[in-house]
């Protein structure tokens, strides 16, 4: 059974993500996470397909850097096809963590809604993976599909915080 964390409206996002992942297992990609972005930085992880995907996002948040943060800052995909061969020096510790949990490839894509950056989608796998144009397009389409629910969740979080701040205490 696949474990994931998240709550409505994540049922739709979780379903989309898990369906995408399940139908692409032969691609070598086995884990997926969706993380919110706030102020150009990684926020909380709203969805993860498993504990490894969640852990890899936690590592990047703790380090304050990594491929997901790079995708958010540059607003473009970061594609690390084989973490044993080509790793930017600033991500050497992160790459070692991915390898320690059995990973070899890691991809991070910004999730955007029109002009707003709302988060990052990451996928990882246990072997080297080279995405072709079609696979990258599919990942970008998944990013587009999860953008609206992610934006809705961010709005709900803001409303909860503002409601809590305005409540008599």
N, C-alpha and C positions, 0 to 999 in steps of 0.2 A: 504494500500500500504506500502511495506517495504521501509524504507529509508536507504540509505547507502552513505558513502562518499568514493570517490576514482575516479580515472581516468585511462584510458588505460595505461598499460596493465591490469588494475584491472577489466576490463569487464569480462575476463576469470575467474579471482580469485573470483570476486563477484558472478558470475554465479555458480561456483562450491560451494562456501560457502553457498549461499542462497538456492541452491538445496539441499545440505546436511541438512541444518537446517530445511527446509520445510518438508522433509521426515522423520524427527526425532522428530517432535513436541510432539509426544506421549511419548518420552523418558524423558520429563521434562526439556529439554534444549531449551531455547528460544532466546538467544542472543549470538553473535559471533563477535570477533574482531581479526584482524591480525595486528601486530605491528612489525615494523622493529627493529633490534638490531644493535648496533654499539659500538664497543669497550667493549663488554660484558654488555652493559646497554640498557635499553628500549629506542627506538627511537620514531619516529612519527608513529601514527596509520594510516595505509594505507587503511584499510577497517574496517567498523563496520556495523553490521546489523541494529543497531538502536542507539538511543541516549544513552540508558543505557550502552550498550557495550562500546561505546566511552567514556562515563563518567568514567566507572570503570578503563579503561586504563589510563585516565588522572589522576585519583586519585593515581594510582601506580607510575606514572611518577613524580607527585608532591611529593609524600612521598619518592621516591627513593628506595622503597621496596614494596614487595607484592609477590603473587604467580607467576606472570609473570616474575618478576625479578629473583625469585628463580629458575624458570624453565630455564631461560637463563644462570644463573650462574652455575647451577648444570648439565645443559644439560640433564634434565630428566623431565618427567611430574610431576606436582604438582596437586594432586587430593584432593579437599576439598569437601567431599560428603555432609556434613551438617554443615553449619556455625553456627548453634546454639549449637552444641555439641562439636566438636573438631576443635579448631583453634590454631595454633602455636602462642605463646604469642607475637612474633614480628609482627604479622599480625592482632592483635586485632582491631586496628583502621580501617584497610581496611575491615575486616569482618563486622564491624558495618556499614560502608558505603554501603556494598552490601545488608545487611539486611534492611537498610533505604530505598533502592530503590526496596524492595520486593524480594530480592534474598535469596536463601538458599544454593545453591551449586555453586561452581566455580572451573573450571579446566583450567590449563595452560600447554601448551605443546610447547617445543622448535621446531622451524622450521629450519631444517638443509638441506644443499645441500652438499652432500659428507662430507667433513670435516669442512665445513664452517657453522657457526651459522649465520642465516640471520634474524631470528625474532622469534616471539612467537604467537601462536594461542590460544585464550581463548574462553571458552564457559561458560555460566551461566544459572541458572534456578531458578524458584520461589519455588521449593520444594526440599527436599533431593533427591539426585540421587546417586545410586551406579552403576558405570560403570562395566559391565561384560567384559570379555576378548574380545569378539567380538566388543563391542562398542568402547573400547579403541583402538583396531586395526583399526577400521574405522576412528577414529580421527587421528591416526598416518598416515594413508593413505591420509587423507585430508591435513595434514601437508606436506607430500611429494609432493602432487599435487600443492600446492601453493608455494613451495620453489623456483622453477625456475622463475615464474613471479615476486616474491619478490626480488630475486637476480637481475633480469633484471631491476627492478625499482630502486634498490640501485645503480646499475651501471649507469643508466640514471641520477640519482641525482648527482653522482660524476662528470659525464661529464658536466652537466649543471653548477655546481659550478666551475669546472676548466675552462670552457669556459668563464664564467662570470669574473673570476679572471684574465684571460688573455686578456680580451677585453680592448681596449684603453678607457680611461675615461677622 
